[in-house]
Amino acid sequence: MIVFKLERERPAYSVSGDTLYYVKDRFLRVYEFSSQKDNQVVSIRRPGSVSLNQGPRTLSFSPTENAVLICSDVDGGSYELYIVPKDAAGRGDYMQDARKGAGASAVFVARNRFAVLDRSNNQAIVKNLKNEIIKKSPLPIGTDAIYYAGTGNLLCRAEDRVLIFDLQQRIVLGELQTPSVKYIVWSSDMESVALLGKHTIVIANKKLVHRCTMHETIRVKSGAWDDKGVFIYTTLNHIKYCLPNGDGGIIKTLDATIYITKVSGNNIYCLDRDGKNHVISIDSTEYIFKLSLFHKRYDHVMNMIRNSQLCGQAVISYLQQKGFPEVALHFVKDEKTRFNLALESGNIQIAVASAKEIDDKDHWYKLGIEALRQGNTSIVEYAYQRTKNFERLSFLYLITGNREKLSKMLRIAEIKNDIMGQFHNAMYLGDVHERIKILENAGHLPLAYVTAVSHGLEEIASRLATELGKNVPILPEGKKRSLLLPPSSLMCCGDWPLLRVMRGIFDNGLDTGRAGNEEEEDANNADWGDEELDIVDVDDMIQNADISAELEDGIANKDSEEGGWDLEDLELPPDADTPKASANVSSLFVAPTPGVPVSQIWTQKSSLAGEHAAAGNFDTAMRLLTRQLGIKNFAPLKPLFMDLLLGSHTYMNAFASAPAMPIAVEKNWSESASPNVRGPPALVFKFFQMDEKLKAAYRATTDGKFPEALRLFLNILHAIPLIVVDSRREVDEVKELIEIAKEYVLGLKIEVKRKELKDNSVRQQELAAYFTNCKLQKIHARLVLTNAMTICYKGGSYATAANFARMLLENSPTEIQAKKARQVLQHASDKKDASQLNYDYRNPFVVCGETYVPIYRGQKDVSCVYCGARFVPSVEGHLCSVCELAVVGADASGLLCSPTQTR
């Protein structure tokens, strides 16, 4: 079923300051936003001009001259010019003969000048208010509509791009590739423009430099800029917003379609499909909040958090995504979510408070990992104590050099009858006597004896030898013994030192009442010093009769005032003591936020696959190649990706215990370059290298080394997608190189295939004939023609051989080649082919890259979007057998190898 629209539903309108001019029911009407007065001023439609769907399409207004241009599709495209009297408001009987003309589009370009699009001649005709032609300007692209783009400038719309054209200087001021555009909306200061398509919105600046693109699943109907630089637009059933960074969201759901005319504060002025004006109130809190974050106006963000009702999982997810988990903390009440956000933002205090509320082993484990990453050993110790993770606790004491607590861990393991725990702690302490004792008690007398002998404890060794009798182990002679002793710690260290930095804007004044109450309740045991620990004091354990049961149940000795290891045992650093200030003052200082890696800057600025691969973003590089060239097989490109990554980075060693520091290698770097401006990556593959490879491939072809030549030409085809060049001229040279390499790869593969066939003489002759159809260098074309002439002559295809002889003589052959060609012509010119070959030199053709059969002019074919090789239709969807990279018939945008292609 096909549905036809008999009348346009979208009114033609134009906004000028506080006034809206629009067309309704054959009248031009004016609406004032401030007073909300609506009056009709001029009757615009002459009788008999109404036809199906040919109502007013666009309206352009000149405020200084009070002139209105109304365009419609009447008579294949026409315009009407009206001069509106200033006293005509409310006079519905006012009639005026409009000045008319033909043109696909008409817009004002100056106070008393307007431009009309002459689509047949692809030119803009500038006229005055008397409808007289002032001048004609040819347009630089095939234009199907024009729009206002500032005084003296036109925005020209083509099928796949838009550009701004200066009518006076006749130069292009900016150009942007974009899907088909239906409407143009400029901001009030003319600094930003929104290009509205059927399902897309492209935001750009006044020079058409791309900022962001929004995609919608349903049709975009209208839009307007608010005074804060946010674009508000409507679809069939929603009012939405788009921020300058491309973030968007829904403001309101609509019952009926509207067309936005102006956005002022929290009010949206709009027209419906009946041409009636409406004012819709909206809540702009969400997008103003996001806009403030984008502009880093954190004082506004703080005020909005305090005073507005922003909440919900969507806001929390947005803040996490944009790198503000510390802000998201102030919206969250769920303890598990608060815990995860606190870990993400590095706020270890809130994480501990939430972990205490949750009291789950997994959360204590995660807390321990984050505290260890921050170097906060006190909290790591506390987390391990809460989870009774004695092995990790012992190792923590080992690396921090706390031998006193290691000794206590040894005694706890002894009381718990944990033999392996005892042995590990004894090894950590370097206590040889204790290790021998543990081995002896466990019944491992031979090991105990070996340990004693190795460490020179002769008395203990002799006693153990007496007990072992004849089973004394014999130690190997001539072997140098090494003692199992840990290195001595230089000092017992606590928390890692932290860099003191300025307190962040969100660290003060944002604590909710809930957090403040928690801090007041825990004021006497901040940093958890007075909390009862689940590891009981060793001295109390020894005096208690049922120690193991207490350890298993995690119950502290009630006779002990502290109930666990006391404050002296924890030895928390002085800066971890509880602050005596008010609850909303935090003593936490966090390290500075790390900067953006250079490799990330490279990928943000570039759409070139080679630069993404050099940055290490192989996924995005592969997606770009798939979208641009339809590449599916990335196996041949893997070593090239690795070369690009390694070649664009160098590494500098720091300390022996620290990892090497990667340093990005930038293109055209100099000492005078600003450290805040990052250039593109230096790529190991250069275009001049391809020229050297091409010469080597030519030499191999001349020498008849076909497998070697084929390998070199394929290497060129595989490297070109990752090459970056600097100029349009070089882009053309790259495309020419692809064509050359494709022709040689196809021809060499045909020749290799021919040599594999031994018994099929007819097929050999056909393949030799197809090789001559490839576009080769003259020296190689002569060799190929000589080869095909010889094979066909020997196979009995005399007429075909004679044709190759004539072609050879036309290509300036050598003396030997010319002599051979004349001999063939002399003996075969009047003879016919003995066999029917699938080859007609009279009919132009191309060779299928997979089946190696001719595709004659007029026959259907499909091609590889990358190398351009042609194939029979049945090969569509297969991997291209020429370049071995792309999918035949894939939908792709084309080769992108230079920044100049995206400007």
Secondary structure as UniProt FT lines:
FT   STRAND          13..16
FT   TURN            17..18
FT   STRAND          19..24
FT   TURN            25..26
FT   STRAND          27..32
FT   TURN            33..35
FT   STRAND          38..43
FT   TURN            47..48
FT   TURN            52..53
FT   STRAND          56..62
FT   TURN            63..66
FT   STRAND          67..72
FT   HELIX           74..76
FT   STRAND          78..83
FT   TURN            86..87
FT   TURN            89..90
FT   TURN            92..93
FT   STRAND          99..102
FT   STRAND          106..110
FT   TURN            111..112
FT   STRAND          113..118
FT   TURN            119..122
FT   STRAND          123..128
FT   TURN            129..130
FT   STRAND          133..138
FT   STRAND          145..148
FT   TURN            151..152
FT   STRAND          153..157
FT   STRAND          161..166
FT   TURN            167..170
FT   STRAND          171..177
FT   STRAND          181..186
FT   TURN            188..189
FT   STRAND          192..197
FT   STRAND          200..205
FT   TURN            206..207
FT   STRAND          210..215
FT   STRAND          220..225
FT   TURN            227..228
FT   STRAND          231..235
FT   STRAND          238..242
FT   TURN            244..245
FT   STRAND          248..253
FT   STRAND          258..264
FT   TURN            265..266
FT   STRAND          267..272
FT   TURN            273..274
FT   STRAND          277..281
FT   HELIX           285..294
FT   TURN            295..296
FT   HELIX           298..307
FT   HELIX           313..321
FT   TURN            322..323
FT   HELIX           325..328
FT   HELIX           329..331
FT   HELIX           335..345
FT   HELIX           348..358
FT   HELIX           361..374
FT   HELIX           377..386
FT   TURN            387..388
FT   HELIX           390..400
FT   HELIX           403..415
FT   TURN            416..417
FT   HELIX           419..429
FT   HELIX           432..441
FT   TURN            442..443
FT   HELIX           445..454
FT   TURN            455..456
FT   HELIX           458..468
FT   HELIX           469..471
FT   TURN            477..478
FT   TURN            505..506
FT   HELIX           513..521
FT   HELIX           523..528
FT   HELIX           538..543
FT   TURN            545..546
FT   HELIX           547..553
FT   TURN            558..559
FT   HELIX           567..570
FT   HELIX           574..576
FT   TURN            583..584
FT   HELIX           598..605
FT   HELIX           609..614
FT   TURN            615..616
FT   HELIX           618..629
FT   HELIX           635..637
FT   HELIX           638..647
FT   STRAND          649..652
FT   TURN            656..657
FT   STRAND          661..664
FT   TURN            667..668
FT   TURN            671..672
FT   TURN            675..676
FT   HELIX           687..702
FT   TURN            703..704
FT   HELIX           706..719
FT   HELIX           720..722
FT   HELIX           728..756
FT   HELIX           761..771
FT   TURN            772..773
FT   HELIX           778..795
FT   HELIX           798..809
FT   TURN            810..811
FT   HELIX           815..828
FT   TURN            829..830
FT   TURN            841..842
FT   STRAND          845..847
FT   TURN            849..851
FT   STRAND          854..856
FT   TURN            857..858
FT   STRAND          862..864
FT   TURN            865..867
FT   STRAND          870..871
FT   HELIX           873..875
FT   TURN            876..877
FT   TURN            881..883
FT   STRAND          886..888
FT   HELIX           899..901
//
